[in-house]
Amino acid sequence: MFSFLKGNSINTTDLQQMLDSKPIMIDVREKSEFTAGHIPNAKNVPLSKISTYQSKESQPVYVICQSGMRSRQAVKKLKAKGIDAINVKGGMSAWRGVVRGGKL
């Protein structure tokens, strides 16, 4: 029913290449998962609290979780609020870049 159009998702390799420009990233995993290891500069907003997320920026918000399932749900909810949200395909399971916190 809901299909992603081009531009609604990004792979982890492309996101990693963007890190120097400090994109807005939110990690929708639970706090314990986030603490165990996350992308530097990512903000933790668990999926259960995504409806409270507000963005004052006009730039896209990149949304990541562990595998890409929760982030897809979050993107749908954020887009309904008018936020330009982009899903990170494969999530932290596909991430090969620097991680803050524990080790994944």
C-alpha positions as CSV (number, residue, x, y, z in Angstrom):
1,M,0.0,0.0,0.0
2,F,2.7,2.5,1.0
3,S,5.6,2.5,-1.3
4,F,8.8,4.6,-1.0
5,L,9.4,6.9,-3.9
6,K,12.9,7.7,-5.0
7,G,14.5,10.0,-2.4
8,N,12.7,8.5,0.6
9,S,15.6,6.2,1.5
10,I,19.4,6.2,1.6
11,N,21.9,3.4,2.1
12,T,24.4,3.4,4.9
13,T,27.4,3.9,2.6
14,D,25.9,7.1,1.1
15,L,24.9,8.4,4.6
16,Q,28.5,7.7,5.9
17,Q,29.8,9.9,3.1
18,M,27.6,12.7,4.3
19,L,28.7,12.7,7.9
20,D,31.1,15.7,7.5
21,S,28.2,17.9,6.6
22,K,26.5,16.9,9.9
23,P,23.1,15.7,8.6
24,I,20.2,15.6,11.1
25,M,20.0,12.0,12.2
26,I,17.5,10.4,14.6
27,D,17.9,6.8,15.9
28,V,14.5,5.3,16.7
29,R,15.8,2.3,18.7
30,E,15.2,2.0,22.4
31,K,17.5,3.9,24.7
32,S,19.4,0.7,25.7
33,E,20.0,-0.2,22.0
34,F,21.2,3.4,21.3
35,T,23.5,3.4,24.3
36,A,25.1,0.1,23.1
37,G,26.3,1.9,19.9
38,H,25.1,4.6,17.6
39,I,26.2,6.9,14.8
40,P,28.0,10.0,16.1
41,N,25.7,13.0,16.3
42,A,22.6,10.9,16.1
43,K,19.8,11.9,18.5
44,N,17.8,9.1,20.2
45,V,14.1,9.4,19.7
46,P,12.5,5.9,20.3
47,L,9.8,5.0,17.8
48,S,7.2,5.1,20.7
49,K,8.0,8.8,21.1
50,I,8.4,9.8,17.4
51,S,5.1,11.6,17.4
52,T,6.6,14.2,19.8
53,Y,9.6,14.9,17.5
54,Q,9.8,18.5,16.2
55,S,12.2,19.7,13.5
56,K,12.8,23.4,13.0
57,E,15.3,22.7,10.3
58,S,14.4,22.7,6.6
59,Q,16.9,20.0,5.8
60,P,16.1,16.3,5.6
61,V,16.0,14.2,8.8
62,Y,17.7,10.8,8.4
63,V,16.1,8.0,10.4
64,I,17.8,4.9,11.5
65,C,17.0,1.8,13.6
66,Q,18.6,-1.6,13.8
67,S,17.4,-3.1,10.5
68,G,15.2,-0.5,8.8
69,M,11.8,-1.7,9.9
70,R,11.2,0.8,12.7
71,S,12.8,3.6,10.8
72,R,10.3,3.0,7.9
73,Q,7.4,3.4,10.4
74,A,9.0,6.5,11.8
75,V,9.5,8.1,8.4
76,K,5.9,7.5,7.5
77,K,4.8,9.3,10.8
78,L,7.2,12.1,10.3
79,K,6.2,12.7,6.7
80,A,2.6,12.9,7.9
81,K,3.7,15.8,10.2
82,G,5.3,17.5,7.2
83,I,8.9,16.6,8.1
84,D,11.2,15.6,5.2
85,A,12.3,12.3,6.6
86,I,14.5,9.7,4.9
87,N,14.9,6.1,5.9
88,V,18.4,4.6,6.3
89,K,18.1,1.2,4.6
90,G,19.6,-1.7,6.5
91,G,19.9,0.3,9.7
92,M,22.7,-0.2,12.2
93,S,23.0,-3.8,11.0
94,A,24.4,-2.4,7.7
95,W,26.4,0.4,9.2
96,R,30.2,0.0,8.8
97,G,31.2,3.5,10.0
98,V,32.3,4.9,13.3
99,V,30.1,4.1,16.3
100,R,29.8,5.9,19.6
101,G,29.0,4.0,22.8
102,G,29.3,0.2,22.9
103,K,30.2,-2.0,20.1
104,L,27.6,-3.4,17.7
